[in-house]
Amino acid sequence: MDREKMTRALKDATSNVMDRMFFQPVHFADSAHSLEEWFSHHRPLIGSTINFSGPLQGSLYLLMPAALATEITASFLGLEKDEISKEQEKDTLKEALNMVGGHMLSLVDKGGAFHLGLPELMEEMELSCDSGKEPKGETLFMQTENHRLAMGITISESKA
């Protein structure tokens, strides 16, 4: 399995899910950034992570400003922003990552050799972009009309 193919599939899946399910078309940044500079003016952040296994194993993460989490939750649930709870925002973030991960794996594997875990919220320490610690793997930096977000993938050879 080709890591570049996985990254391309992640880009396609992210674009598709964010546009179709959450009505937030994304535009990918042309150059690499650090998470600290990408999110320097967008606090607080909310994030989720999910593991996958199969011919390759690894994890995905999704980071976004809390304000974007509110917007996608309102769009997804068909509610007004002031009707959204923090729990609904957390659940929607996890569901967004689950949908992106599932779509990505379906693009690279029609035979079902991959398995997707359950999404989890990232801890506050993991969300600290100014810690000087960048995650391993590939990070895709994106913008919606009003917000920045990041999707990352870390891949290692499967032990299975």
N, C-alpha and C positions, 0 to 999 in steps of 0.2 A: 504494500500500500504506500502510496506516494504522499509525503507530508504536504507538498505544495498543492496536491489535489484536495486534501483535507482543508487547507486554508482557503482555497478558492471556493469550495463548497460552503464553508462557514460564512464567507462574504456574501455569497448568493442567498443562503438561508436567512442571514440577518436582514438583508435588504428586503427580501420577500415578506418575512414575518412582520417586521416593523411597519411596512407599508400596508399590507393587506389586513393584518389583525388589529393594529393599533393606530392606523391612519397617520403614521409618522414616517414619511419617506426620509431615508438617510443618504447622506453624501459622504463618501470616504475621503479622508485627508490624503493628500498627495505625498506627504513626507512623514517620516517617523517623528515621534514625540516621546517625551516621558509622561507618565501619568501625572506627575506633579505639575508640569507646565500645562498639560491639556486641561486639567481641572482646577487650575489655580484660582479661578474666580467663581467656581461652581461648588458651593458647599451648602448643606451637608450632602454626602453621597450615600447611595444605597447600592448594595451589591449582592449577587448570588453566584453560586458555583455549582457545577454538576460534573460527575465523573462518567466516563464511558470506557468500555472494554471490548475487546475483539481482536482482530488482526493487529491493531494498534490500540494502546490504552492511553488515557490521559484525562484531561479535565478542561472544562470551559468556564469562563467567568464573564459576567456582565456587570458593568458599573455605570451608574447614571446619577445625575442630581435628583434629589428628592422631588423637586418640582416637576421633572419629567415623569417620574413614577406616578405622581398624581394625575398628570395629563393622560398617560397611557391607560391608567386604571379607569378614569372617567370614560374614555373612548371605548374601552373593552367592555365595560359593564353598562354603558349607556346611561350614565348618571352625571349629575353636575359635580364639579370639583369639590364644592362645599359639602357634598353628601358622602364623600369618600373617607373611609377610616384608614388608619395606619396599617392595620392588619390586612385590609383589602389591597393596599399598595404593595405590601410584602408578598402576598399571595400572587398578585399579578406579575411582579418582577420574576418570581420563581417560575411561573407559568410561561412567561415570555422566553426565558432561558431554556426551559423544557421544550418548547415548540421549536426554537432555533436549533437546539441540539438534535432533536428528532428529525427535523427536515434536513440538516446537514448530513446526518448518517444515512438517510434515505437516498441522498444524492450520490454518495460514494459507495453504497453497498445495497444492491437490490435483493441480495440473498438473505439478509437478516443475520449476518455474522457478528454484527455489533450489538451491544447492549448498553442502554442508557440508565444511569442511576437516578436517584431522586434529587431534585434541586434543594439546596440549602442556602440560607442567608449567610452572608459573610459577616464575620465579627467586626466590631468597630476598629480594632487594631489592624485588621487586614485591609480596611478601607482607607487607612492613613497614607495618602499619596506622597506626603512630604517626609516619609521615614527614610528616604534614600534607597529603599529596597524595591526594585522593579521586579515584577513577576517574570518567571522564566517563560520561554515560548514566544509565540507571535501575538502581537496586540494590534487589533484593528481600531483605528480612531475614526469616529464618525460624528456627523452633526445632523441634527434635525433643523427645522426652521429656527428654533429658539434655544436649543440645548446641544451640549456635547455629551457623547457617551463613548464607552470603550467596550470591546468584546475581545476576549483573549482565549487562546488555545495553547495547551501544553500537551505534547505528544511524546510517548516513549514506546519502545517495542513491547509488544504483549508478552507476558510470561506464560500465557496459556498455550 
